[in-house]
């Protein structure tokens, strides 16, 4: 009986973790992070252009 309760608890934990993870994946990236990513991409492009000129 104890192993059955343990399996049920593990299944509930698994389901909750999957649910939280999926919710996290569904969330949009905050604007601040989008802005930072855009800045990094711009810097990366500028560096690549600078390297190709040399």
N, CA, C, O and CB atoms as a CASP TS submission, in Angstrom:
PFRMAT TS
TARGET T0000
AUTHOR 0000-0000-0000
METHOD Language model
MODEL 1
PARENT N/A
ATOM      1  N   UNK     1       0.823  -1.200   0.000  1.00  0.00           N
ATOM      2  CA  UNK     1       0.000   0.000   0.000  1.00  0.00           C
ATOM      3  C   UNK     1       0.860   1.254   0.000  1.00  0.00           C
ATOM      4  O   UNK     1       0.526   2.236  -0.662  1.00  0.00           O
ATOM      5  CB  UNK     1      -0.933   0.004   1.203  1.00  0.00           C
ATOM      6  N   UNK     2       1.956   1.228   0.731  1.00  0.00           N
ATOM      7  CA  UNK     2       2.823   2.404   0.811  1.00  0.00           C
ATOM      8  C   UNK     2       3.443   2.700  -0.540  1.00  0.00           C
ATOM      9  O   UNK     2       3.597   3.865  -0.905  1.00  0.00           O
ATOM     10  CB  UNK     2       3.919   2.200   1.862  1.00  0.00           C
ATOM     11  N   UNK     3       3.806   1.657  -1.295  1.00  0.00           N
ATOM     12  CA  UNK     3       4.413   1.889  -2.606  1.00  0.00           C
ATOM     13  C   UNK     3       3.389   2.456  -3.579  1.00  0.00           C
ATOM     14  O   UNK     3       3.744   3.228  -4.470  1.00  0.00           O
ATOM     15  CB  UNK     3       5.011   0.587  -3.163  1.00  0.00           C
ATOM     16  N   UNK     4       2.136   2.087  -3.420  1.00  0.00           N
ATOM     17  CA  UNK     4       1.076   2.630  -4.268  1.00  0.00           C
ATOM     18  C   UNK     4       0.879   4.123  -3.987  1.00  0.00           C
ATOM     19  O   UNK     4       0.695   4.913  -4.913  1.00  0.00           O
ATOM     20  CB  UNK     4      -0.247   1.861  -4.041  1.00  0.00           C
ATOM     21  N   UNK     5       0.917   4.495  -2.735  1.00  0.00           N
ATOM     22  CA  UNK     5       0.784   5.905  -2.363  1.00  0.00           C
ATOM     23  C   UNK     5       1.995   6.691  -2.847  1.00  0.00           C
ATOM     24  O   UNK     5       1.875   7.845  -3.258  1.00  0.00           O
ATOM     25  CB  UNK     5       0.621   6.057  -0.835  1.00  0.00           C
ATOM     26  N   UNK     6       3.161   6.055  -2.794  1.00  0.00           N
ATOM     27  CA  UNK     6       4.387   6.713  -3.256  1.00  0.00           C
ATOM     28  C   UNK     6       4.323   6.951  -4.763  1.00  0.00           C
ATOM     29  O   UNK     6       4.709   8.018  -5.242  1.00  0.00           O
ATOM     30  CB  UNK     6       5.632   5.864  -2.898  1.00  0.00           C
ATOM     31  N   UNK     7       3.835   5.956  -5.511  1.00  0.00           N
ATOM     32  CA  UNK     7       3.708   6.105  -6.957  1.00  0.00           C
ATOM     33  C   UNK     7       2.704   7.205  -7.300  1.00  0.00           C
ATOM     34  O   UNK     7       2.923   7.987  -8.226  1.00  0.00           O
ATOM     35  CB  UNK     7       3.282   4.775  -7.599  1.00  0.00           C
ATOM     36  N   UNK     8       1.620   7.260  -6.561  1.00  0.00           N
ATOM     37  CA  UNK     8       0.617   8.296  -6.793  1.00  0.00           C
ATOM     38  C   UNK     8       1.210   9.674  -6.524  1.00  0.00           C
ATOM     39  O   UNK     8       0.979  10.613  -7.287  1.00  0.00           O
ATOM     40  CB  UNK     8      -0.622   8.063  -5.907  1.00  0.00           C
ATOM     41  N   UNK     9       1.962   9.794  -5.455  1.00  0.00           N
ATOM     42  CA  UNK     9       2.611  11.067  -5.133  1.00  0.00           C
ATOM     43  C   UNK     9       3.603  11.453  -6.220  1.00  0.00           C
ATOM     44  O   UNK     9       3.658  12.613  -6.628  1.00  0.00           O
ATOM     45  CB  UNK     9       3.321  10.983  -3.771  1.00  0.00           C
ATOM     46  N   UNK    10       4.380  10.496  -6.687  1.00  0.00           N
ATOM     47  CA  UNK    10       5.356  10.767  -7.747  1.00  0.00           C
ATOM     48  C   UNK    10       4.657  11.196  -9.036  1.00  0.00           C
ATOM     49  O   UNK    10       5.127  12.093  -9.736  1.00  0.00           O
ATOM     50  CB  UNK    10       6.225   9.525  -8.007  1.00  0.00           C
ATOM     51  N   UNK    11       3.539  10.552  -9.341  1.00  0.00           N
ATOM     52  CA  UNK    11       2.786  10.915 -10.545  1.00  0.00           C
ATOM     53  C   UNK    11       2.242  12.340 -10.433  1.00  0.00           C
ATOM     54  O   UNK    11       2.260  13.091 -11.408  1.00  0.00           O
ATOM     55  CB  UNK    11       1.628   9.920 -10.779  1.00  0.00           C
ATOM     56  N   UNK    12       1.763  12.707  -9.253  1.00  0.00           N
ATOM     57  CA  UNK    12       1.259  14.060  -9.044  1.00  0.00           C
ATOM     58  C   UNK    12       2.376  15.088  -9.172  1.00  0.00           C
ATOM     59  O   UNK    12       2.197  16.147  -9.772  1.00  0.00           O
ATOM     60  CB  UNK    12       0.595  14.174  -7.674  1.00  0.00           C
ATOM     61  N   UNK    13       3.523  14.762  -8.602  1.00  0.00           N
ATOM     62  CA  UNK    13       4.683  15.664  -8.699  1.00  0.00           C
ATOM     63  C   UNK    13       5.095  15.805 -10.158  1.00  0.00           C
ATOM     64  O   UNK    13       5.350  16.914 -10.627  1.00  0.00           O
ATOM     65  CB  UNK    13       5.878  15.138  -7.843  1.00  0.00           C
ATOM     66  N   UNK    14       5.160  14.690 -10.876  1.00  0.00           N
ATOM     67  CA  UNK    14       5.522  14.729 -12.300  1.00  0.00           C
ATOM     68  C   UNK    14       4.561  15.601 -13.091  1.00  0.00           C
ATOM     69  O   UNK    14       4.986  16.437 -13.889  1.00  0.00           O
ATOM     70  CB  UNK    14       5.541  13.315 -12.887  1.00  0.00           C
ATOM     71  N   UNK    15       3.285  15.409 -12.875  1.00  0.00           N
ATOM     72  CA  UNK    15       2.278  16.180 -13.595  1.00  0.00           C
ATOM     73  C   UNK    15       2.387  17.673 -13.280  1.00  0.00           C
ATOM     74  O   UNK    15       2.281  18.509 -14.176  1.00  0.00           O
ATOM     75  CB  UNK    15       0.880  15.671 -13.250  1.00  0.00           C
ATOM     76  N   UNK    16       2.597  17.999 -12.015  1.00  0.00           N
ATOM     77  CA  UNK    16       2.725  19.405 -11.621  1.00  0.00           C
ATOM     78  C   UNK    16       3.970  20.043 -12.226  1.00  0.00           C
ATOM     79  O   UNK    16       3.930  21.186 -12.681  1.00  0.00           O
ATOM     80  CB  UNK    16       2.768  19.527 -10.097  1.00  0.00           C
ATOM     81  N   UNK    17       5.068  19.304 -12.229  1.00  0.00           N
ATOM     82  CA  UNK    17       6.298  19.830 -12.832  1.00  0.00           C
ATOM     83  C   UNK    17       6.118  20.057 -14.327  1.00  0.00           C
ATOM     84  O   UNK    17       6.553  21.079 -14.858  1.00  0.00           O
ATOM     85  CB  UNK    17       7.473  18.871 -12.585  1.00  0.00           C
ATOM     86  N   UNK    18       5.483  19.115 -15.003  1.00  0.00           N
ATOM     87  CA  UNK    18       5.227  19.258 -16.436  1.00  0.00           C
ATOM     88  C   UNK    18       4.332  20.469 -16.703  1.00  0.00           C
ATOM     89  O   UNK    18       4.555  21.221 -17.651  1.00  0.00           O
ATOM     90  CB  UNK    18       4.578  17.978 -16.999  1.00  0.00           C
ATOM     91  N   UNK    19       3.326  20.643 -15.863  1.00  0.00           N
ATOM     92  CA  UNK    19       2.400  21.762 -16.024  1.00  0.00           C
ATOM     93  C   UNK    19       3.122  23.103 -15.851  1.00  0.00           C
ATOM     94  O   UNK    19       2.943  24.020 -16.652  1.00  0.00           O
ATOM     95  CB  UNK    19       1.246  21.647 -15.016  1.00  0.00           C
ATOM     96  N   UNK    20       3.937  23.207 -14.801  1.00  0.00           N
ATOM     97  CA  UNK    20       4.683  24.447 -14.546  1.00  0.00           C
ATOM     98  C   UNK    20       5.664  24.720 -15.678  1.00  0.00           C
ATOM     99  O   UNK    20       5.797  25.857 -16.129  1.00  0.00           O
ATOM    100  CB  UNK    20       5.436  24.364 -13.199  1.00  0.00           C
ATOM    101  N   UNK    21       6.347  23.680 -16.133  1.00  0.00           N
ATOM    102  CA  UNK    21       7.312  23.841 -17.229  1.00  0.00           C
ATOM    103  C   UNK    21       6.608  24.310 -18.496  1.00  0.00           C
ATOM    104  O   UNK    21       7.095  25.212 -19.178  1.00  0.00           O
ATOM    105  CB  UNK    21       8.059  22.518 -17.496  1.00  0.00           C
ATOM    106  N   UNK    22       5.463  23.704 -18.819  1.00  0.00           N
ATOM    107  CA  UNK    22       4.730  24.093 -20.017  1.00  0.00           C
ATOM    108  C   UNK    22       4.232  25.528 -19.914  1.00  0.00           C
ATOM    109  O   UNK    22       4.263  26.268 -20.898  1.00  0.00           O
ATOM    110  CB  UNK    22       3.557  23.147 -20.253  1.00  0.00           C
ATOM    111  N   UNK    23       3.776  25.926 -18.739  1.00  0.00           N
ATOM    112  CA  UNK    23       3.334  27.311 -18.538  1.00  0.00           C
ATOM    113  C   UNK    23       4.491  28.280 -18.760  1.00  0.00           C
ATOM    114  O   UNK    23       4.317  29.358 -19.329  1.00  0.00           O
ATOM    115  CB  UNK    23       2.749  27.496 -17.120  1.00  0.00           C
ATOM    116  N   UNK    24       5.666  27.879 -18.303  1.00  0.00           N
ATOM    117  CA  UNK    24       6.846  28.715 -18.478  1.00  0.00           C
ATOM    118  C   UNK    24       7.189  28.856 -19.966  1.00  0.00           C
ATOM    119  O   UNK    24       7.556  29.938 -20.423  1.00  0.00           O
ATOM    120  CB  UNK    24       8.041  28.125 -17.702  1.00  0.00           C
ATOM    121  N   UNK    25       7.067  27.767 -20.706  1.00  0.00           N
ATOM    122  CA  UNK    25       7.334  27.808 -22.143  1.00  0.00           C
ATOM    123  C   UNK    25       6.323  28.682 -22.869  1.00  0.00           C
ATOM    124  O   UNK    25       6.655  29.333 -23.860  1.00  0.00           O
ATOM    125  CB  UNK    25       7.318  26.400 -22.726  1.00  0.00           C
ATOM    126  N   UNK    26       5.094  28.695 -22.378  1.00  0.00           N
ATOM    127  CA  UNK    26       4.032  29.466 -23.018  1.00  0.00           C
ATOM    128  C   UNK    26       4.127  30.956 -22.726  1.00  0.00           C
ATOM    129  O   UNK    26       3.576  31.770 -23.467  1.00  0.00           O
ATOM    130  CB  UNK    26       2.689  28.951 -22.574  1.00  0.00           C
ATOM    131  N   UNK    27       4.820  31.320 -21.653  1.00  0.00           N
ATOM    132  CA  UNK    27       4.952  32.733 -21.297  1.00  0.00           C
ATOM    133  C   UNK    27       5.780  33.468 -22.344  1.00  0.00           C
ATOM    134  O   UNK    27       6.723  32.917 -22.913  1.00  0.00           O
ATOM    135  CB  UNK    27       5.595  32.885 -19.903  1.00  0.00           C
ATOM    136  N   UNK    28       5.412  34.715 -22.585  1.00  0.00           N
ATOM    137  CA  UNK    28       6.187  35.530 -23.509  1.00  0.00           C
ATOM    138  C   UNK    28       7.437  36.052 -22.822  1.00  0.00           C
ATOM    139  O   UNK    28       7.504  36.163 -21.598  1.00  0.00           O
ATOM    140  CB  UNK    28       5.344  36.694 -24.048  1.00  0.00           C
ATOM    141  N   UNK    29       8.419  36.367 -23.645  1.00  0.00           N
ATOM    142  CA  UNK    29       9.656  36.944 -23.127  1.00  0.00           C
ATOM    143  C   UNK    29       9.362  38.386 -22.715  1.00  0.00           C
ATOM    144  O   UNK    29       8.759  39.133 -23.486  1.00  0.00           O
ATOM    145  CB  UNK    29      10.813  36.877 -24.194  1.00  0.00           C
ATOM    146  N   UNK    30       9.775  38.786 -21.526  1.00  0.00           N
ATOM    147  CA  UNK    30       9.545  40.175 -21.104  1.00  0.00           C
ATOM    148  C   UNK    30      10.210  41.165 -22.065  1.00  0.00           C
ATOM    149  O   UNK    30      11.244  40.870 -22.665  1.00  0.00           O
ATOM    150  CB  UNK    30      10.075  40.394 -19.673  1.00  0.00           C
ATOM    151  N   UNK    31       9.598  42.338 -22.198  1.00  0.00           N
ATOM    152  CA  UNK    31      10.107  43.365 -23.106  1.00  0.00           C
ATOM    153  C   UNK    31      11.567  43.711 -22.836  1.00  0.00           C
ATOM    154  O   UNK    31      12.342  43.950 -23.762  1.00  0.00           O
ATOM    155  CB  UNK    31       9.261  44.614 -22.998  1.00  0.00           C
ATOM    156  N   UNK    32      11.925  43.735 -21.579  1.00  0.00           N
ATOM    157  CA  UNK    32      13.313  44.084 -21.219  1.00  0.00           C
ATOM    158  C   UNK    32      14.306  43.094 -21.832  1.00  0.00           C
ATOM    159  O   UNK    32      15.358  43.493 -22.331  1.00  0.00           O
ATOM    160  CB  UNK    32      13.482  44.113 -19.680  1.00  0.00           C
ATOM    161  N   UNK    33      13.969  41.808 -21.795  1.00  0.00           N
ATOM    162  CA  UNK    33      14.851  40.805 -22.374  1.00  0.00           C
ATOM    163  C   UNK    33      14.867  40.891 -23.900  1.00  0.00           C
ATOM    164  O   UNK    33      15.905  40.694 -24.532  1.00  0.00           O
ATOM    165  CB  UNK    33      14.423  39.408 -21.932  1.00  0.00           C
ATOM    166  N   UNK    34      13.710  41.188 -24.481  1.00  0.00           N
ATOM    167  CA  UNK    34      13.666  41.377 -25.936  1.00  0.00           C
ATOM    168  C   UNK    34      14.567  42.522 -26.355  1.00  0.00           C
ATOM    169  O   UNK    34      15.303  42.421 -27.337  1.00  0.00           O
ATOM    170  CB  UNK    34      12.229  41.640 -26.407  1.00  0.00           C
ATOM    171  N   UNK    35      14.504  43.614 -25.602  1.00  0.00           N
ATOM    172  CA  UNK    35      15.360  44.766 -25.903  1.00  0.00           C
ATOM    173  C   UNK    35      16.835  44.401 -25.796  1.00  0.00           C
ATOM    174  O   UNK    35      17.641  44.778 -26.647  1.00  0.00           O
ATOM    175  CB  UNK    35      15.040  45.931 -24.959  1.00  0.00           C
ATOM    176  N   UNK    36      17.179  43.666 -24.748  1.00  0.00           N
ATOM    177  CA  UNK    36      18.573  43.239 -24.572  1.00  0.00           C
ATOM    178  C   UNK    36      19.024  42.332 -25.715  1.00  0.00           C
ATOM    179  O   UNK    36      20.135  42.469 -26.227  1.00  0.00           O
ATOM    180  CB  UNK    36      18.744  42.511 -23.228  1.00  0.00           C
ATOM    181  N   UNK    37      18.150  41.405 -26.110  1.00  0.00           N
ATOM    182  CA  UNK    37      18.492  40.523 -27.232  1.00  0.00           C
ATOM    183  C   UNK    37      18.681  41.317 -28.521  1.00  0.00           C
ATOM    184  O   UNK    37      19.593  41.033 -29.298  1.00  0.00           O
ATOM    185  CB  UNK    37      17.402  39.459 -27.429  1.00  0.00           C
ATOM    186  N   UNK    38      17.828  42.304 -28.748  1.00  0.00           N
ATOM    187  CA  UNK    38      17.968  43.147 -29.943  1.00  0.00           C
ATOM    188  C   UNK    38      19.291  43.899 -29.916  1.00  0.00           C
ATOM    189  O   UNK    38      19.965  44.007 -30.940  1.00  0.00           O
ATOM    190  CB  UNK    38      16.795  44.142 -30.049  1.00  0.00           C
ATOM    191  N   UNK    39      19.666  44.419 -28.756  1.00  0.00           N
ATOM    192  CA  UNK    39      20.934  45.133 -28.636  1.00  0.00           C
ATOM    193  C   UNK    39      22.111  44.203 -28.911  1.00  0.00           C
ATOM    194  O   UNK    39      23.061  44.576 -29.599  1.00  0.00           O
ATOM    195  CB  UNK    39      21.069  45.755 -27.241  1.00  0.00           C
ATOM    196  N   UNK    40      22.039  43.000 -28.374  1.00  0.00           N
ATOM    197  CA  UNK    40      23.123  42.036 -28.591  1.00  0.00           C
ATOM    198  C   UNK    40      23.225  41.657 -30.069  1.00  0.00           C
ATOM    199  O   UNK    40      24.326  41.548 -30.610  1.00  0.00           O
ATOM    200  CB  UNK    40      22.901  40.773 -27.734  1.00  0.00           C
ATOM    201  N   UNK    41      22.093  41.460 -30.709  1.00  0.00           N
ATOM    202  CA  UNK    41      22.116  41.130 -32.136  1.00  0.00           C
ATOM    203  C   UNK    41      22.713  42.277 -32.947  1.00  0.00           C
ATOM    204  O   UNK    41      23.490  42.058 -33.876  1.00  0.00           O
ATOM    205  CB  UNK    41      20.696  40.809 -32.638  1.00  0.00           C
ATOM    206  N   UNK    42      22.342  43.492 -32.586  1.00  0.00           N
ATOM    207  CA  UNK    42      22.869  44.659 -33.295  1.00  0.00           C
ATOM    208  C   UNK    42      24.390  44.765 -33.110  1.00  0.00           C
ATOM    209  O   UNK    42      25.118  45.042 -34.063  1.00  0.00           O
ATOM    210  CB  UNK    42      22.177  45.948 -32.796  1.00  0.00           C
ATOM    211  N   UNK    43      24.854  44.544 -31.892  1.00  0.00           N
ATOM    212  CA  UNK    43      26.297  44.577 -31.633  1.00  0.00           C
ATOM    213  C   UNK    43      27.005  43.481 -32.415  1.00  0.00           C
ATOM    214  O   UNK    43      28.089  43.692 -32.958  1.00  0.00           O
ATOM    215  CB  UNK    43      26.584  44.425 -30.129  1.00  0.00           C
ATOM    216  N   UNK    44      26.381  42.308 -32.467  1.00  0.00           N
ATOM    217  CA  UNK    44      26.972  41.186 -33.174  1.00  0.00           C
ATOM    218  C   UNK    44      27.073  41.489 -34.671  1.00  0.00           C
ATOM    219  O   UNK    44      28.091  41.198 -35.300  1.00  0.00           O
ATOM    220  CB  UNK    44      26.148  39.911 -32.937  1.00  0.00           C
ATOM    221  N   UNK    45      26.007  42.078 -35.242  1.00  0.00           N
ATOM    222  CA  UNK    45      26.030  42.447 -36.660  1.00  0.00           C
ATOM    223  C   UNK    45      27.105  43.496 -36.934  1.00  0.00           C
ATOM    224  O   UNK    45      27.830  43.408 -37.925  1.00  0.00           O
ATOM    225  CB  UNK    45      24.655  42.974 -37.100  1.00  0.00           C
ATOM    226  N   UNK    46      27.202  44.481 -36.053  1.00  0.00           N
ATOM    227  CA  UNK    46      28.202  45.539 -36.233  1.00  0.00           C
ATOM    228  C   UNK    46      29.607  44.944 -36.176  1.00  0.00           C
ATOM    229  O   UNK    46      30.479  45.340 -36.949  1.00  0.00           O
ATOM    230  CB  UNK    46      28.038  46.641 -35.154  1.00  0.00           C
ATOM    231  N   UNK    47      29.830  44.001 -35.269  1.00  0.00           N
ATOM    232  CA  UNK    47      31.148  43.367 -35.153  1.00  0.00           C
ATOM    233  C   UNK    47      31.463  42.551 -36.407  1.00  0.00           C
ATOM    234  O   UNK    47      32.589  42.575 -36.903  1.00  0.00           O
ATOM    235  CB  UNK    47      31.208  42.464 -33.899  1.00  0.00           C
ATOM    236  N   UNK    48      30.460  41.828 -36.915  1.00  0.00           N
ATOM    237  CA  UNK    48      30.675  41.026 -38.118  1.00  0.00           C
ATOM    238  C   UNK    48      30.982  41.919 -39.315  1.00  0.00           C
ATOM    239  O   UNK    48      31.850  41.600 -40.128  1.00  0.00           O
ATOM    240  CB  UNK    48      29.445  40.155 -38.410  1.00  0.00           C
ATOM    241  N   UNK    49      30.274  43.030 -39.418  1.00  0.00           N
ATOM    242  CA  UNK    49      30.543  43.971 -40.513  1.00  0.00           C
ATOM    243  C   UNK    49      31.947  44.549 -40.394  1.00  0.00           C
ATOM    244  O   UNK    49      32.659  44.699 -41.386  1.00  0.00           O
ATOM    245  CB  UNK    49      29.503  45.107 -40.520  1.00  0.00           C
ATOM    246  N   UNK    50      32.327  44.868 -39.169  1.00  0.00           N
ATOM    247  CA  UNK    50      33.671  45.426 -38.919  1.00  0.00           C
ATOM    248  C   UNK    50      34.732  44.388 -39.266  1.00  0.00           C
ATOM    249  O   UNK    50      35.754  44.728 -39.861  1.00  0.00           O
ATOM    250  CB  UNK    50      33.823  45.878 -37.431  1.00  0.00           C
ATOM    251  N   UNK    51      34.508  43.148 -38.909  1.00  0.00           N
ATOM    252  CA  UNK    51      35.463  42.081 -39.202  1.00  0.00           C
ATOM    253  C   UNK    51      35.562  41.809 -40.696  1.00  0.00           C
ATOM    254  O   UNK    51      36.636  41.462 -41.188  1.00  0.00           O
ATOM    255  CB  UNK    51      35.069  40.808 -38.470  1.00  0.00           C
ATOM    256  N   UNK    52      34.467  41.958 -41.422  1.00  0.00           N
ATOM    257  CA  UNK    52      34.497  41.686 -42.855  1.00  0.00           C
ATOM    258  C   UNK    52      35.199  42.812 -43.626  1.00  0.00           C
ATOM    259  O   UNK    52      35.704  42.590 -44.727  1.00  0.00           O
ATOM    260  CB  UNK    52      33.071  41.495 -43.384  1.00  0.00           C
ATOM    261  N   UNK    53      35.230  44.012 -43.052  1.00  0.00           N
ATOM    262  CA  UNK    53      35.913  45.140 -43.690  1.00  0.00           C
ATOM    263  C   UNK    53      37.421  44.977 -43.596  1.00  0.00           C
ATOM    264  O   UNK    53      38.145  45.365 -44.513  1.00  0.00           O
ATOM    265  CB  UNK    53      35.485  46.467 -43.046  1.00  0.00           C
ATOM    266  N   UNK    54      37.894  44.411 -42.511  1.00  0.00           N
ATOM    267  CA  UNK    54      39.343  44.295 -42.267  1.00  0.00           C
ATOM    268  C   UNK    54      39.995  43.343 -43.197  1.00  0.00           C
ATOM    269  O   UNK    54      41.206  43.136 -43.121  1.00  0.00           O
ATOM    270  CB  UNK    54      39.616  43.866 -40.865  1.00  0.00           C
TER
END
